[in-house]
Amino acid sequence: MKDIIEIRWHGRGGQGAKTAALLFADAALASGKYIQAFPEYGPERMGAPVTSFNRISSKPILLHSGVANPSIVIVLDPTLVASVDVTEGMPDDGILIINSGKCPSEIKKELGIAGGIKVFAVDASGISKETIGREIPNTPMLGAFVKATGILDFKEMLEDTRKKLEKKFKNKPGVVEGNIKAIERAYAEVRS
């Protein structure tokens, strides 16, 4: 692992970009990593573009500024690529994970990615509709993220996420199980 890996999440208000960044942070912390998680948004409403960030390291993180050059970018809403440069600041060896039914090579072509940025795709919206009952792509994208990067142990992340979801939705076991199934399916179905 590089000293510090920076991650940027793109989504729209209500899709769970902030929640996914926090769930990832909790799982990373539980695995013994140092982590930061923070959103960037103003008074936007549901549907407005939002951005969240993580930093992960095996050493203490002393950096306290915005993320300008993320190694990993996760896009929860594919319509954002029409108005936001989701690859801005990414290095040539970066990883882009996008919620899309399209194949990664098609996405790479559409975004004009000529360098070595690796593109991964998963139909997180479809998965969430089938497993959770509504289109909320954050937890499936968490599963795809872990598979594409290997940044955390999948089983440990899944168990930690289950605990967090059980605490948050203690009276809604169906919501917990739906999210866990969504994470597992996205982990299995993400394509490169």
C-alpha positions in Angstrom: 0.0 0.0 0.0 1.2 3.5 -0.8 1.8 5.6 2.2 -1.6 7.4 1.7 -4.2 6.4 -0.8 -6.8 9.1 -1.6 -10.3 8.3 -2.8 -13.0 10.4 -4.3 -16.7 9.4 -4.4 -19.1 11.2 -6.8 -22.8 10.9 -6.4 -26.0 12.9 -6.1 -27.7 13.8 -2.8 -29.7 10.8 -1.5 -27.6 8.2 -3.3 -25.4 7.5 -0.3 -21.9 8.7 -1.4 -21.3 10.1 2.1 -22.6 7.0 3.8 -20.5 4.7 1.6 -17.3 6.8 2.4 -18.2 6.5 6.1 -18.9 2.7 5.9 -15.6 2.2 4.1 -13.8 4.3 6.8 -15.3 2.3 9.6 -14.3 -1.0 8.0 -10.8 0.3 7.3 -10.4 1.5 10.9 -11.6 -1.9 12.2 -8.9 -3.6 10.1 -6.2 -1.5 11.7 -5.7 1.2 9.1 -5.6 4.9 9.6 -8.5 6.6 7.8 -10.1 9.9 7.0 -13.6 10.4 5.6 -15.2 13.7 4.8 -17.9 15.0 2.4 -17.9 18.2 0.4 -21.2 19.8 -0.2 -23.2 22.9 0.5 -26.9 23.4 1.1 -27.8 21.2 -2.0 -31.0 19.2 -2.1 -31.7 15.7 -3.1 -30.3 15.0 -6.6 -27.6 17.7 -6.5 -24.0 16.5 -7.1 -22.1 15.7 -4.0 -18.5 14.5 -3.4 -17.1 12.6 -0.5 -13.5 11.6 0.2 -11.3 9.1 2.0 -7.7 8.8 2.8 -6.4 5.4 4.0 -2.9 4.5 5.3 -1.0 2.0 7.4 0.6 5.0 9.2 -1.0 8.0 10.9 -2.4 10.6 8.4 -1.2 14.1 9.2 -2.6 15.7 6.1 -5.7 17.8 6.6 -6.6 19.3 3.2 -8.9 18.5 0.3 -8.2 15.6 -2.0 -6.9 16.9 -5.4 -5.2 13.8 -6.8 -7.2 10.7 -5.9 -5.8 7.3 -6.9 -9.3 5.9 -6.8 -12.5 7.5 -8.0 -16.0 5.9 -7.5 -19.0 7.2 -9.5 -22.4 6.3 -8.1 -24.3 8.2 -10.7 -23.2 7.7 -14.3 -25.1 10.8 -15.5 -22.5 13.0 -13.6 -19.9 12.2 -16.3 -21.7 14.6 -18.6 -21.2 17.6 -16.3 -18.3 16.6 -14.0 -14.8 15.7 -14.9 -14.7 12.6 -12.7 -11.1 11.8 -13.8 -9.7 15.2 -12.8 -6.5 14.9 -10.9 -6.2 11.1 -11.3 -2.7 9.6 -12.0 -2.2 7.4 -15.1 -2.3 4.3 -12.9 -5.5 5.4 -11.2 -8.7 3.3 -10.8 -12.1 4.5 -11.8 -15.1 2.5 -10.7 -18.5 3.5 -12.2 -22.1 2.5 -11.7 -23.0 1.4 -15.2 -24.3 -1.5 -17.3 -21.8 -0.5 -20.0 -18.6 -2.4 -20.5 -15.4 -0.7 -19.1 -13.8 -0.3 -22.6 -16.9 1.6 -23.8 -16.8 3.9 -20.7 -13.0 4.5 -21.3 -13.7 5.5 -24.9 -16.7 7.8 -23.9 -14.6 9.5 -21.3 -11.6 9.9 -23.6 -9.3 7.9 -21.2 -6.2 7.1 -23.2 -3.8 6.5 -20.4 -3.4 3.6 -18.0 -6.4 4.5 -15.8 -8.1 1.2 -15.1 -11.9 1.3 -15.5 -14.3 -1.0 -13.6 -18.1 -1.1 -14.1 -20.9 -2.6 -12.2 -24.7 -2.1 -12.5 -25.1 -1.0 -8.9 -28.4 0.7 -9.6 -29.9 -2.6 -11.0 -28.4 -4.6 -8.2 -29.8 -2.2 -5.5 -33.3 -2.3 -7.1 -33.3 -6.1 -7.0 -31.8 -6.6 -3.5 -32.8 -3.5 -1.5 -36.0 -2.6 -3.4 -34.9 0.9 -4.4 -32.2 2.5 -6.4 -29.5 3.4 -3.9 -26.1 2.4 -5.3 -23.8 3.1 -2.4 -23.5 -0.3 -0.8 -23.1 -2.2 -4.1 -20.4 0.3 -5.1 -18.6 -0.5 -1.8 -18.5 -4.1 -2.8 -17.2 -3.3 -6.3 -14.6 -0.9 -4.8 -13.2 -3.6 -2.5 -13.1 -6.1 -5.4 -11.5 -3.7 -7.9 -8.8 -2.5 -5.5 -8.2 -5.3 -2.9 -7.7 -2.4 -0.5 -9.5 -4.3 2.3 -10.3 -7.9 3.1 -13.8 -8.5 1.7 -15.1 -10.7 4.5 -13.8 -8.4 7.2 -15.3 -5.4 5.4 -18.6 -7.2 4.9 -18.8 -8.2 8.6 -18.0 -4.7 9.8 -20.6 -3.2 7.4 -23.2 -5.7 8.6 -22.6 -4.6 12.2 -22.9 -0.9 11.3 -26.1 -1.6 9.3 -27.6 -3.7 12.1 -27.1 -0.9 14.5 -28.6 1.7 12.1 -31.5 -0.4 11.0 -32.0 -2.6 14.1 -35.8 -2.8 13.4 -35.4 -3.4 9.7 -33.5 -6.7 9.2 -34.7 -6.8 5.5 -32.8 -3.6 4.8 -29.7 -5.0 6.4 -29.9 -8.3 4.4 -30.7 -6.5 1.2 -27.6 -4.3 1.5 -25.4 -7.2 2.4 -26.7 -9.1 -0.7 -26.1 -6.0 -2.8 -22.5 -5.7 -1.6 -21.9 -9.4 -2.3 -23.4 -9.3 -5.8 -21.5 -6.2 -6.8 -18.3 -7.8 -5.6 -19.0 -10.8 -7.8 -20.3 -8.9 -10.8 -17.9 -5.9 -11.2 -16.1 -6.0 -14.6 -12.8 -4.6 -15.8 
